[in-house]
Structure formats: C-alpha cells, structure tokens
Amino acid sequence: MEISIQRTVEAILKQEKVGIFGDYDVDGATSTAILGNFFKTLGIPFEIYIPDRKEEGFGPNEKGFIEFIKKGVTLIFTVDCGTLSFEAIDFAKKNNIDVIVLDHHQSEMKLPNAFSIINPNRFDDKSNLQNLCAAGVTFMFLVSLNRELRIKKWFQDNNINEPDLINYLDLVSLGTVCD
C-alpha cells in the first residue's frame, strides 16, 4: 500500500494522465467508478478501459494498454483484475508504464512484475481483509491516498475540498453485494 500511495501521489503532483483498466463485472465497474470519481474530484486526467468480454476475455491485455499509451497514460491501475496478468504487465513495463494492481482474486506464489499489487488474497498478505471485493480494496486504497494528500496539505495548497469518502460507500456496497 505504501509504495502504491507514494507512486500515485507522484502522479498527482506531476499531473500525469492515469489509466483505469477495470473488469467488466459489477465489482470491476464499481471499482472503476470509485477510482475515476476520486480522480475527477481532484482534477487528475484519466482514461478508462473496460475490455469486451467476448473478444478480449478477462483481465488486462495488450490492446487496452496500447490504447492507454496512445492517450498519454503513464500510470495504469487495474481494478478487480491483474493479479495473474504477467504478459500485459510485462508489456506495460517494457513501455515504461507503471502498473498498480488493486485486486482481490487469489494469487499464485509468483506475482507479475507490476509496480505494486494491493490484494488481501496474496499469499504474503497479513491484513486479515481477505473477504473484501475489489471495490473494498479500491476504497481502502483511497482512504490511504486521501490521508497522504491531507498530510501533504495537497487539498489546501490546491484549493480543493477534500472528498468525503463516505459518499463512495454506495458503490463499495454494490460491488460487495454483487461479487
């Protein structure tokens, strides 16, 4: 979580364009909406990509990442997917794009070479949050990110009202119930 927050703060400070690659189910869609709404509130430029279930299947893929690269994205979040996406994440890395995975699916011992993977179902995770869906993981990420931005006085310095994260819980609940 800590290195993910630091990388995201760096992207915010530099006004980097962010990509959100979401899964096509309700948990993925709500996770995408939660993250997108947060970035929109902060005025952070972002793009969203949801793969076509029939044509692209599950998880991050090269096609989606190429679309992000064409649009100037320098940091990609995968939500509700990515824990086992070795090839797509390797492709991003070869193109100097950092990938932060926000997922809840069971991992293997070996993980992709992402910038970071936040997943309470990693074998090495000790958070006791294994029952969270991706919307819950995304929400916890935003709690940490919001806190870090507050500590750095980013909201104050940029004359932006700090988002009230309670307003995101309807989407977290929807993702939780549907998953």
Secondary structure, DSSP 8 states (H G I E B T S, - for coil): -HHHHHHHHHHHHTT-EEEEEE-SSHHHHHHHHHHHHHHHHHT--EEEE---HHHH-SS--HHHHHHHHHTTEEEEEEES--TT-HHHHHHHHHTT-EEEEE--S---SS----SEEE-TTSTT--SS-TT--HHHHHHHHHHHHHHHHHHTTHHHHTT-----GGGGHHHHHHHHHH-
